C-alpha cells in the first residue's frame, strides 16, 4: 500500500543525490539554503492551514503518517524541502560554471 510519504520519498532522494553526488554543490549544508527552507516551510504551513483546514483539500487518512503541523500533514513539507534543495543546488551549480 502506497502512502503519501512513499510518494514523496523519490523526490527528496533525487534532489539529495543531485546535490551531494551528481553536482557536488552541497547546497543543503549552506546557511542560505536553511534560511530559504525556513521561509518556504513557513509559507507552506500557512497555505496548508487554509487548504486543509477549510477543507479545500482532503487526504485519504489511511495513507498519511498521522503527524500534523496544525491541519497540514507532514508529508506536504517533503515537496517544499525537495524544491528548495533542488533549485538551490541547480542555481549554485550554474553560478559556479559561469565563474
NUKOLTI-200212 format. One record per residue (C-alpha): residue number from 1; residue in one letter; y, z, x. Coordinates in Angstrom, 1 decimal. Each point is the difference from the previous one (the first is absolute). Layout:
BEGIN
{volo: NUM	domi: A	py: Y	pz: Z	px: X}
...
end
This chain:
BEGIN
{volo: 1	domi: X	py: 0.0	pz: 0.0	px: 0.0}
{volo: 2	domi: X	py: 3.4	pz: -1.0	px: 1.4}
{volo: 3	domi: X	py: 2.9	pz: 2.3	px: 0.0}
{volo: 4	domi: X	py: 3.7	pz: -0.7	px: 0.5}
{volo: 5	domi: X	py: -0.3	pz: 1.8	px: 3.4}
{volo: 6	domi: X	py: -2.8	pz: -2.4	px: 1.0}
{volo: 7	domi: X	py: 2.1	pz: -3.0	px: -1.1}
{volo: 8	domi: X	py: 3.0	pz: 1.2	px: 2.1}
{volo: 9	domi: X	py: -2.0	pz: 0.9	px: 3.1}
{volo: 10	domi: X	py: -0.4	pz: -3.6	px: 1.3}
{volo: 11	domi: X	py: 3.8	pz: -0.5	px: 0.0}
{volo: 12	domi: X	py: 0.6	pz: 3.2	px: 1.9}
{volo: 13	domi: X	py: -2.8	pz: -0.9	px: 2.5}
{volo: 14	domi: X	py: 1.4	pz: -3.5	px: 0.4}
{volo: 15	domi: X	py: 3.5	pz: 1.2	px: 0.9}
{volo: 16	domi: X	py: -1.3	pz: 2.7	px: 2.4}
{volo: 17	domi: X	py: -2.1	pz: -2.7	px: 1.8}
{volo: 18	domi: X	py: 3.0	pz: -2.3	px: 0.1}
{volo: 19	domi: X	py: 2.3	pz: 2.7	px: 1.3}
{volo: 20	domi: X	py: -2.3	pz: 1.7	px: 2.5}
{volo: 21	domi: X	py: -2.5	pz: -2.7	px: 1.2}
{volo: 22	domi: X	py: 1.2	pz: -3.5	px: -0.8}
{volo: 23	domi: X	py: 3.8	pz: 0.2	px: 0.6}
{volo: 24	domi: X	py: -0.2	pz: 3.2	px: 2.0}
{volo: 25	domi: X	py: 3.5	pz: 1.0	px: -1.2}
{volo: 26	domi: X	py: -1.0	pz: 3.6	px: -0.9}
{volo: 27	domi: X	py: 2.7	pz: 0.0	px: -2.6}
{volo: 28	domi: X	py: -1.6	pz: 2.8	px: -2.0}
{volo: 29	domi: X	py: 0.8	pz: 2.4	px: 2.8}
{volo: 30	domi: X	py: 3.7	pz: -0.8	px: 0.1}
{volo: 31	domi: X	py: 2.7	pz: 2.2	px: -1.5}
{volo: 32	domi: X	py: 1.5	pz: -2.9	px: -1.9}
{volo: 33	domi: X	py: -3.3	pz: -0.7	px: -1.7}
{volo: 34	domi: X	py: -0.3	pz: 3.7	px: -1.2}
{volo: 35	domi: X	py: 3.6	pz: 0.0	px: -1.3}
{volo: 36	domi: X	py: -0.7	pz: -3.3	px: -1.9}
{volo: 37	domi: X	py: -3.2	pz: 1.5	px: -1.4}
{volo: 38	domi: X	py: 1.7	pz: 3.1	px: -1.2}
{volo: 39	domi: X	py: 2.7	pz: -2.1	px: -1.8}
{volo: 40	domi: X	py: -2.6	pz: -2.4	px: -1.5}
{volo: 41	domi: X	py: -2.3	pz: 2.8	px: -1.1}
{volo: 42	domi: X	py: 2.9	pz: 1.8	px: -1.7}
{volo: 43	domi: X	py: 1.0	pz: -3.2	px: -1.8}
{volo: 44	domi: X	py: -3.6	pz: -0.7	px: -1.0}
{volo: 45	domi: X	py: -0.4	pz: 3.6	px: -1.3}
{volo: 46	domi: X	py: 3.2	pz: -0.4	px: -2.1}
{volo: 47	domi: X	py: -1.1	pz: -3.3	px: -1.5}
{volo: 48	domi: X	py: -3.6	pz: 1.0	px: -0.5}
{volo: 49	domi: X	py: 1.2	pz: 3.1	px: -1.9}
{volo: 50	domi: X	py: 1.7	pz: -2.3	px: -2.5}
{volo: 51	domi: X	py: -2.8	pz: -2.6	px: -0.1}
{volo: 52	domi: X	py: -2.9	pz: 2.4	px: -0.4}
{volo: 53	domi: X	py: 1.9	pz: 2.8	px: -1.8}
{volo: 54	domi: X	py: 1.4	pz: -2.0	px: -2.9}
{volo: 55	domi: X	py: -2.9	pz: -1.5	px: 0.1}
{volo: 56	domi: X	py: 0.7	pz: -3.7	px: 0.7}
{volo: 57	domi: X	py: -3.0	pz: -0.2	px: 2.3}
{volo: 58	domi: X	py: -3.3	pz: 1.7	px: -0.8}
{volo: 59	domi: X	py: -2.8	pz: 0.5	px: 2.5}
{volo: 60	domi: X	py: -3.7	pz: 0.3	px: -0.6}
{volo: 61	domi: X	py: -0.4	pz: 3.7	px: 0.8}
{volo: 62	domi: X	py: -3.6	pz: -0.4	px: 1.1}
{volo: 63	domi: X	py: 1.2	pz: -2.3	px: 2.9}
{volo: 64	domi: X	py: 2.6	pz: 2.5	px: 1.4}
{volo: 65	domi: X	py: -0.5	pz: 2.7	px: 2.6}
{volo: 66	domi: X	py: 1.7	pz: 2.4	px: -2.3}
{volo: 67	domi: X	py: 2.8	pz: 0.9	px: 2.4}
{volo: 68	domi: X	py: 3.5	pz: -0.5	px: -1.4}
{volo: 69	domi: X	py: 3.6	pz: 0.4	px: 1.1}
{volo: 70	domi: X	py: 1.5	pz: 0.8	px: -3.3}
{volo: 71	domi: X	py: -1.4	pz: -2.8	px: -2.3}
{volo: 72	domi: X	py: -0.7	pz: -2.4	px: 2.8}
{volo: 73	domi: X	py: -3.5	pz: -0.3	px: 1.4}
{volo: 74	domi: X	py: -0.1	pz: 0.3	px: 3.8}
{volo: 75	domi: X	py: -1.7	pz: -3.4	px: 0.2}
{volo: 76	domi: X	py: 3.3	pz: -1.7	px: -0.9}
{volo: 77	domi: X	py: 1.5	pz: 1.1	px: 3.3}
{volo: 78	domi: X	py: -2.6	pz: -1.8	px: 2.1}
{volo: 79	domi: X	py: 1.7	pz: -3.4	px: -0.6}
{volo: 80	domi: X	py: 3.4	pz: 1.4	px: 0.9}
{volo: 81	domi: X	py: -1.3	pz: 1.4	px: 3.3}
{volo: 82	domi: X	py: -1.8	pz: -3.3	px: 0.7}
{volo: 83	domi: X	py: 3.1	pz: -2.0	px: -0.7}
{volo: 84	domi: X	py: 2.2	pz: 2.1	px: 2.2}
{volo: 85	domi: X	py: -2.4	pz: 0.0	px: 3.0}
{volo: 86	domi: X	py: -0.9	pz: -3.7	px: -0.5}
{volo: 87	domi: X	py: 3.6	pz: -1.3	px: -0.3}
{volo: 88	domi: X	py: 1.2	pz: 2.3	px: 2.7}
{volo: 89	domi: X	py: -2.7	pz: -1.2	px: 2.4}
{volo: 90	domi: X	py: 0.7	pz: -3.6	px: -0.7}
{volo: 91	domi: X	py: 3.8	pz: 0.5	px: 0.4}
{volo: 92	domi: X	py: -0.5	pz: 1.8	px: 3.3}
{volo: 93	domi: X	py: -2.4	pz: -2.7	px: 1.3}
{volo: 94	domi: X	py: 2.4	pz: -2.8	px: -0.8}
{volo: 95	domi: X	py: 2.9	pz: 2.0	px: 1.5}
{volo: 96	domi: X	py: -1.9	pz: 0.5	px: 3.2}
{volo: 97	domi: X	py: -0.9	pz: -3.7	px: 0.2}
{volo: 98	domi: X	py: 3.7	pz: -1.0	px: -0.3}
{volo: 99	domi: X	py: 1.1	pz: 2.2	px: 2.9}
end
